[in-house]
Amino acid sequence: MKRILLIGAGHAHLAVLRSLLKEPPAAARFALVTPRSKQLYSGMLPGVIAGHYRRDEAEIDVARLAAAGKVEFIEGEVIKLDPGEKVAKLAEGAELEFDLVSINVGSVPERSLQGAGFALPVKPYESFLERLSKARLNRVAIVGAGVSGSEIGMALHHRGAAVTLYSDKVPLWPPQLEGVMRRMRVDVRPGMPADAIERGPVVHAGASTQEFDLVLLATAAAPLPWLRATGLPCDERGFLLTDDMLRSIAHPDVFAAGDCATPSSGPLPRSGVYALRQGETLAANFRSVVSGQAPVAYRAQRHALALISCGRRYALAHRGNRSAQGRWVWWWKNHIDRRWVRSLNGEKT
Ligand SMILES: Cc1cc2nc3c(=O)[nH]c(=O)nc-3n(C[C@H](O)[C@H](O)[C@H](O)COP(=O)(O)OP(=O)(O)OC[C@H]3O[C@@H](n4cnc5c(N)ncnc54)[C@H](O)[C@@H]3O)c2cc1C
């Protein structure tokens, strides 16, 4: 009986859990370790901030999903992994042994900006929401105008905040995003990166200095520090390097997927839709390994659909070079997101 340890309840592992519900492999015993039994779905987070959803409507009951697939659920945070000894250490001190391990722990916002400690990072979502709910939100700055920073900015504006968004990028992606944000009255500043944050909090950007009630950090994805400490090969930033089968390039018993991994064939966008598709390949490969067959290669979709909520019940859709926007796009996104969360919670979709 192979012991397979899943670390993190990211999109990829949620897809694995869903697949185990349908077809559990006979010769494997699965365990999942993650810090929280309930996981907030990132696609609905801006809707929670905007007030369109209650928090519980955007939560996935991971412990329940694991139990339904006969996967042991362990609440804990991995702080160390020894791939040679095949053991993972938790913050609380416990050690978990495995024959095969899969890592899907996501990422955190990059914190190299001077004074980043004066800002509130948007991940982990749970602590972010908790601190946001206690903060004064009249004037909010967001550092980073990727899709997540932009969605959070428009959601906060919908709740009445004056929002300023600093970005090193020109133009923003997708190309329609800047115009939509201006129409939603977000003060977006493409090509104006924040240089430093200081107590106040005050943001310095070029010649401009401005004080806010709160500064949010929605910068590019950065790896969790313990990944590099595993000794497994990483890219220059510290994300685990994987082969086409989603295994570490140095260790066939270590799989990694989602934001925490970089395929050695070339980096992928760090977004949930890619992680989800990787989860389907992971599930197939666990079955192959258990039954002594060769694992299959992951093939990324050429274009992924981005659905971006814009504060009020209005959204922007973008795929390849096609784009659409309107209230109907929001209702479409709402339908997809709710169906996904309900399907994982074992509710009718
Ligand atoms: C506001 C916002 C909105 C977004 N909207 C979208 C969207 O609409 N569509 C889209 O495709 N992408 C979206 N994204 C991006 C997307 O959330 C990430 O790219 C995606 O979550 C990455 O998925 P993942 O599978 O790598 O891990 P994640 O989904 O980030 O999950 C990581 C898991 O690992 C767990 N974990 C972390 N550390 C440890 C540890 N040490 N030990 C054990 N477990 C650990 C976490 O608790 C979590 O369960 C959004 C991001 C944000 C911030």
Ligand as a Chemical Component Dictionary entry (heavy atoms), coordinates in Angstrom:
data_LIG
# 
_chem_comp.id                   LIG 
_chem_comp.type                 NON-POLYMER 
_chem_comp.pdbx_formal_charge   0 
_chem_comp.three_letter_code    LIG 
# 
loop_
_chem_comp_atom.comp_id 
_chem_comp_atom.atom_id 
_chem_comp_atom.alt_atom_id 
_chem_comp_atom.type_symbol 
_chem_comp_atom.charge 
_chem_comp_atom.model_Cartn_x 
_chem_comp_atom.model_Cartn_y 
_chem_comp_atom.model_Cartn_z 
_chem_comp_atom.pdbx_ordinal 
LIG C1  C1  C 0 -8.220  38.021 -5.192  1  
LIG C2  C2  C 0 -7.753  36.930 -6.112  2  
LIG C3  C3  C 0 -8.602  36.493 -7.107  3  
LIG C4  C4  C 0 -8.190  35.502 -7.992  4  
LIG N1  N1  N 0 -9.066  35.095 -8.937  5  
LIG C5  C5  C 0 -8.693  34.125 -9.790  6  
LIG C6  C6  C 0 -9.608  33.674 -10.777 7  
LIG O1  O1  O 0 -10.755 34.143 -10.876 8  
LIG N2  N2  N 0 -9.184  32.687 -11.617 9  
LIG C7  C7  C 0 -7.935  32.149 -11.514 10 
LIG O2  O2  O 0 -7.611  31.250 -12.297 11 
LIG N3  N3  N 0 -7.038  32.566 -10.608 12 
LIG C8  C8  C 0 -7.390  33.528 -9.727  13 
LIG N4  N4  N 0 -6.506  33.967 -8.788  14 
LIG C9  C9  C 0 -5.159  33.372 -8.710  15 
LIG C10 C10 C 0 -5.258  32.108 -7.959  16 
LIG O3  O3  O 0 -5.860  32.302 -6.695  17 
LIG C11 C11 C 0 -3.925  31.413 -7.708  18 
LIG O4  O4  O 0 -3.141  31.420 -8.861  19 
LIG C12 C12 C 0 -4.270  30.012 -7.357  20 
LIG O5  O5  O 0 -4.956  30.026 -6.113  21 
LIG C13 C13 C 0 -3.080  29.122 -7.227  22 
LIG O6  O6  O 0 -3.587  27.873 -6.930  23 
LIG P1  P1  P 0 -2.712  26.792 -6.272  24 
LIG O7  O7  O 0 -3.387  25.511 -6.617  25 
LIG O8  O8  O 0 -1.292  26.911 -6.642  26 
LIG O9  O9  O 0 -2.762  27.063 -4.689  27 
LIG P2  P2  P 0 -3.801  27.843 -3.795  28 
LIG O10 O10 O 0 -5.173  27.749 -4.349  29 
LIG O11 O11 O 0 -3.228  29.185 -3.495  30 
LIG O12 O12 O 0 -3.793  26.984 -2.461  31 
LIG C14 C14 C 0 -2.640  26.758 -1.680  32 
LIG C15 C15 C 0 -3.007  25.827 -0.544  33 
LIG O13 O13 O 0 -1.854  25.456 0.182   34 
LIG C16 C16 C 0 -2.099  25.636 1.562   35 
LIG N5  N5  N 0 -0.803  25.874 2.206   36 
LIG C17 C17 C 0 -0.054  27.000 2.136   37 
LIG N6  N6  N 0 1.075   26.823 2.849   38 
LIG C18 C18 C 0 1.035   25.563 3.345   39 
LIG C19 C19 C 0 1.917   24.801 4.161   40 
LIG N7  N7  N 0 3.060   25.319 4.584   41 
LIG N8  N8  N 0 1.553   23.528 4.494   42 
LIG C20 C20 C 0 0.392   23.002 4.052   43 
LIG N9  N9  N 0 -0.472  23.691 3.279   44 
LIG C21 C21 C 0 -0.153  24.950 2.941   45 
LIG C22 C22 C 0 -3.071  26.805 1.618   46 
LIG O14 O14 O 0 -3.741  26.874 2.841   47 
LIG C23 C23 C 0 -3.983  26.422 0.463   48 
LIG O15 O15 O 0 -4.862  25.419 0.868   49 
LIG C24 C24 C 0 -6.886  34.952 -7.886  50 
LIG C25 C25 C 0 -6.033  35.389 -6.865  51 
LIG C26 C26 C 0 -6.447  36.376 -5.983  52 
LIG C27 C27 C 0 -5.496  36.854 -4.910  53 
# 
loop_
_chem_comp_bond.comp_id 
_chem_comp_bond.atom_id_1 
_chem_comp_bond.atom_id_2 
_chem_comp_bond.value_order 
_chem_comp_bond.pdbx_ordinal 
LIG C1  C2  SING 1  
LIG C2  C3  SING 2  
LIG C2  C26 DOUB 3  
LIG C3  C4  DOUB 4  
LIG C4  N1  SING 5  
LIG C4  C24 SING 6  
LIG N1  C5  DOUB 7  
LIG C5  C6  SING 8  
LIG C5  C8  SING 9  
LIG C6  O1  DOUB 10 
LIG C6  N2  SING 11 
LIG N2  C7  SING 12 
LIG C7  O2  DOUB 13 
LIG C7  N3  SING 14 
LIG N3  C8  DOUB 15 
LIG C8  N4  SING 16 
LIG N4  C9  SING 17 
LIG N4  C24 SING 18 
LIG C9  C10 SING 19 
LIG C10 O3  SING 20 
LIG C10 C11 SING 21 
LIG C11 O4  SING 22 
LIG C11 C12 SING 23 
LIG C12 O5  SING 24 
LIG C12 C13 SING 25 
LIG C13 O6  SING 26 
LIG O6  P1  SING 27 
LIG P1  O7  DOUB 28 
LIG P1  O8  SING 29 
LIG P1  O9  SING 30 
LIG O9  P2  SING 31 
LIG P2  O10 DOUB 32 
LIG P2  O11 SING 33 
LIG P2  O12 SING 34 
LIG O12 C14 SING 35 
LIG C14 C15 SING 36 
LIG C15 O13 SING 37 
LIG C15 C23 SING 38 
LIG O13 C16 SING 39 
LIG C16 N5  SING 40 
LIG C16 C22 SING 41 
LIG N5  C17 SING 42 
LIG N5  C21 SING 43 
LIG C17 N6  DOUB 44 
LIG N6  C18 SING 45 
LIG C18 C19 SING 46 
LIG C18 C21 DOUB 47 
LIG C19 N7  SING 48 
LIG C19 N8  DOUB 49 
LIG N8  C20 SING 50 
LIG C20 N9  DOUB 51 
LIG N9  C21 SING 52 
LIG C22 O14 SING 53 
LIG C22 C23 SING 54 
LIG C23 O15 SING 55 
LIG C24 C25 DOUB 56 
LIG C25 C26 SING 57 
LIG C26 C27 SING 58 
# 
